[in-house]
Amino acid sequence: MSSPPFPSPRLTGVCLIVASLLLQAGYLVTPWEDEATTLSYHAALAGHPDQAMIAATLLRFGWVAWAPAAFGIVALLRPRGGWLLAIGGTLAIVGTVSMPGLLVTDFYDLALAQELPAGTAAQVSDAATDHPLLIAFQLPAVAGCILGTTLLFFALWRARVIALWVPLLVLGGWVVTFALPLSLLSFAVGGGLSMVGGIVAGVRIMRATGSDVRGTATPLPAEAATAVAA
C-alpha cells in the first residue's frame, strides 16, 4: 500500500494560491518611484516607510509560499513532467528560495534614505550594486522567479493539469510588467494576470482526481502537444 504523496496536491495548490495573492498584494502596496533612479527610489521609501516595510514583507512571504509550491509541483508531476519540469523546477526552486533573502535590502535602503542626505544615501546604495559578484546573488533569484515559475506552469499544462491559456496568461503578465515603464500600473496589470493564472492553477491542482495528481498527470504526445488549448 503506497503512502500519500508529500507535498499533497492540496498543500501544493494552497501554497500556490497564497503565493499569488501575497505577491500581488505586495506589488499594489509598494510605494513606486516616479523614475528609475536611486534618488527617486529612496524618496519613495522615505516618503512612505510603513508602506515600504509592509510591501517588502508581503513580497518576502509571497516568494516563501512559492517555494513549497515549486517543490510540490516537481514532486507531483515527476516523472511525467519532461524537460519543462526538470528545467523549470530547478530554476524555480533555486529562485524562490533565494529571492526572500534579497528583499531584506529594502530595509537597508529605507534606513539609508531616512538617516543620510539624499545624495549620500544614493551614492552608498549605488556603490553596493557595483560589486561584480552581486550578479551571483541576483541572477539565480530573478531567473528562477520569472523563468522557472513560468516553465512550471507550462509543465502543468503539458501534464494536462491546467489549460494552455493559464501559462500563457502568466507569461503575458510578465511581458506586460516589463514592457511598460516601472510603475504601479505595470505591476498591477501584469501582476494581476499572473495572479489569476496562479490561482487557477492552484485550484486545479487541489481538485486533481484522487490523492495523487501523478495518477492523472500524463504528458501529451509530441505531435498533439501544440494542438491542445483546453
VMD Tcl script that draws the C-alpha trace (Angstrom):
set ca {
  {0.00 0.00 0.00}
  {1.57 3.27 -1.10}
  {1.76 6.18 1.29}
  {0.13 9.52 0.41}
  {2.43 11.83 -1.55}
  {4.11 14.77 0.14}
  {3.57 17.56 -0.55}
  {-0.04 16.66 -1.28}
  {-1.96 18.26 -4.17}
  {-4.00 20.21 -1.63}
  {-0.94 21.67 0.14}
  {0.75 22.46 -3.16}
  {-2.34 24.19 -4.51}
  {-2.90 26.19 -1.33}
  {0.73 27.39 -1.33}
  {0.45 28.46 -4.96}
  {-2.77 30.39 -4.31}
  {-1.36 32.07 -1.19}
  {1.84 32.97 -3.05}
  {-0.12 34.52 -5.92}
  {-2.25 36.63 -3.59}
  {0.63 37.80 -1.39}
  {2.81 38.80 -4.33}
  {0.06 40.83 -5.96}
  {-0.74 42.49 -2.62}
  {2.95 43.36 -2.27}
  {3.04 44.91 -5.75}
  {-0.04 47.01 -5.03}
  {1.23 48.22 -1.64}
  {4.73 49.10 -2.91}
  {5.43 52.87 -2.98}
  {6.68 53.06 -6.56}
  {9.25 55.64 -7.56}
  {8.49 58.32 -10.16}
  {11.55 57.50 -12.26}
  {14.11 54.71 -12.49}
  {16.82 56.32 -10.34}
  {18.15 55.54 -6.89}
  {17.27 59.05 -5.69}
  {13.65 58.60 -6.74}
  {13.52 55.11 -5.23}
  {14.84 56.37 -1.89}
  {12.42 59.29 -1.93}
  {9.52 56.88 -2.39}
  {10.73 54.71 0.50}
  {11.35 57.63 2.86}
  {8.02 59.21 1.98}
  {6.07 56.03 2.78}
  {8.18 54.00 5.25}
  {5.36 51.88 6.71}
  {4.02 51.12 3.26}
  {7.51 50.14 2.09}
  {8.04 47.74 5.01}
  {4.62 46.13 4.56}
  {5.24 45.68 0.84}
  {8.65 44.07 1.40}
  {7.14 41.72 3.97}
  {4.28 40.70 1.69}
  {6.66 40.07 -1.21}
  {9.02 38.09 1.01}
  {6.33 35.73 2.23}
  {4.83 35.53 -1.25}
  {8.06 34.00 -2.50}
  {8.38 31.94 0.68}
  {4.99 30.41 -0.15}
  {6.03 29.85 -3.77}
  {8.97 27.66 -2.69}
  {6.90 24.73 -1.31}
  {4.54 25.14 -4.28}
  {7.50 24.66 -6.62}
  {8.72 21.64 -4.65}
  {5.19 20.25 -4.70}
  {4.69 20.66 -8.44}
  {8.00 18.91 -9.14}
  {7.18 16.06 -6.75}
  {3.63 15.61 -8.01}
  {4.42 15.63 -11.74}
  {7.64 13.62 -11.64}
  {8.49 11.67 -13.77}
  {5.87 12.84 -16.29}
  {6.83 16.50 -16.50}
  {9.58 16.15 -19.09}
  {12.24 18.77 -19.71}
  {9.89 21.62 -18.81}
  {9.59 20.25 -15.29}
  {13.29 19.47 -14.98}
  {14.50 22.91 -16.04}
  {11.60 24.92 -14.66}
  {11.61 23.07 -11.35}
  {15.34 23.54 -10.82}
  {15.23 27.24 -11.66}
  {12.04 27.87 -9.68}
  {13.26 26.13 -6.53}
  {16.58 28.00 -6.59}
  {14.86 31.30 -7.35}
  {12.03 31.11 -4.84}
  {14.39 30.02 -2.08}
  {16.85 32.83 -2.89}
  {14.52 35.77 -3.50}
  {13.16 36.20 0.07}
  {16.66 36.88 1.38}
  {17.31 39.59 -1.21}
  {14.25 41.56 -0.14}
  {15.92 42.49 3.15}
  {17.83 45.12 1.15}
  {14.62 47.18 1.07}
  {15.02 47.79 4.80}
  {18.66 48.84 4.36}
  {17.70 51.25 1.59}
  {14.92 52.64 3.75}
  {17.38 53.24 6.60}
  {19.83 54.93 4.22}
  {17.09 57.18 2.87}
  {15.95 58.14 6.37}
  {19.33 58.67 8.05}
  {21.59 60.14 5.36}
  {21.38 63.09 2.98}
  {19.71 62.05 -0.27}
  {22.83 62.28 -2.40}
  {24.99 60.36 0.06}
  {22.36 57.65 0.53}
  {22.06 57.15 -3.21}
  {25.85 57.02 -3.58}
  {26.19 54.34 -0.90}
  {23.35 52.29 -2.38}
  {24.78 52.51 -5.89}
  {28.22 51.51 -4.61}
  {26.74 48.33 -3.15}
  {25.23 47.37 -6.51}
  {28.54 47.93 -8.31}
  {30.25 44.88 -6.77}
  {30.84 42.35 -9.59}
  {29.83 39.28 -7.56}
  {26.39 40.70 -6.79}
  {25.14 39.16 -10.02}
  {25.77 35.73 -8.49}
  {23.06 36.53 -5.93}
  {20.63 38.36 -8.19}
  {20.65 36.32 -11.40}
  {19.62 32.92 -9.95}
  {16.88 34.55 -7.87}
  {15.41 36.65 -10.67}
  {15.75 33.98 -13.38}
  {14.23 31.38 -11.11}
  {11.30 33.51 -10.00}
  {10.42 34.62 -13.53}
  {11.58 31.96 -15.99}
  {11.49 29.00 -13.62}
  {7.98 29.53 -12.30}
  {6.66 30.24 -15.80}
  {8.11 26.97 -17.08}
  {6.41 25.16 -14.20}
  {3.04 26.46 -15.41}
  {3.82 25.11 -18.88}
  {4.84 21.79 -17.29}
  {1.44 21.67 -15.57}
  {-0.19 22.26 -18.95}
  {1.87 19.58 -20.66}
  {0.83 17.16 -17.91}
  {-2.82 18.09 -18.61}
  {-3.40 19.56 -15.17}
  {-4.27 23.03 -16.50}
  {-5.38 24.51 -19.82}
  {-2.93 26.23 -22.15}
  {-4.41 29.66 -21.52}
  {-3.19 29.55 -17.90}
  {0.59 29.53 -18.58}
  {0.03 31.94 -21.47}
  {-1.72 34.29 -19.06}
  {1.20 34.06 -16.63}
  {3.70 34.65 -19.44}
  {1.65 37.59 -20.65}
  {1.70 39.02 -17.15}
  {5.49 39.08 -17.09}
  {5.62 40.58 -20.59}
  {3.26 43.39 -19.59}
  {5.17 44.00 -16.36}
  {8.47 44.59 -18.11}
  {7.16 46.10 -21.35}
  {5.58 49.03 -19.51}
  {7.62 51.60 -17.57}
  {8.32 50.60 -13.96}
  {5.23 51.75 -12.08}
  {2.20 50.70 -10.09}
  {0.29 50.29 -13.37}
  {2.74 47.80 -14.88}
  {2.75 45.60 -11.79}
  {-0.98 45.98 -11.15}
  {-1.85 44.79 -14.66}
  {0.98 42.33 -15.24}
  {0.95 41.03 -11.70}
  {-2.81 40.73 -11.84}
  {-2.62 38.47 -14.89}
  {-0.02 36.26 -13.20}
  {-2.09 36.19 -10.02}
  {-5.16 34.91 -11.86}
  {-3.06 32.22 -13.55}
  {-1.56 31.16 -10.23}
  {-4.93 30.95 -8.50}
  {-6.49 28.93 -11.33}
  {-3.52 26.54 -11.37}
  {-3.65 26.19 -7.60}
  {-7.35 25.31 -7.66}
  {-6.84 22.79 -10.47}
  {-4.01 21.12 -8.55}
  {-6.17 20.91 -5.42}
  {-9.02 19.37 -7.41}
  {-6.86 16.77 -9.14}
  {-8.56 13.38 -9.27}
  {-7.51 11.10 -6.44}
  {-4.94 11.66 -3.74}
  {-2.03 11.81 -6.16}
  {-2.04 14.18 -9.11}
  {0.64 11.96 -10.67}
  {-2.11 9.49 -11.43}
  {-3.82 11.94 -13.77}
  {-0.84 13.98 -14.93}
  {0.17 12.47 -18.26}
  {2.28 14.16 -20.92}
  {0.81 14.97 -24.30}
  {2.09 13.06 -27.32}
  {4.66 15.19 -29.10}
  {2.53 15.51 -32.23}
  {-0.53 16.63 -30.26}
  {1.11 18.91 -27.70}
  {0.75 22.04 -29.76}
  {-2.89 21.37 -30.63}
  {-4.32 21.28 -27.11}
  {-5.61 24.60 -25.81}
  {-8.02 23.48 -23.13}
}
mol new
graphics top color blue
foreach p $ca { graphics top sphere $p radius 0.5 }
foreach p [lrange $ca 0 end-1] q [lrange $ca 1 end] { graphics top cylinder $p $q radius 0.2 }
display resetview
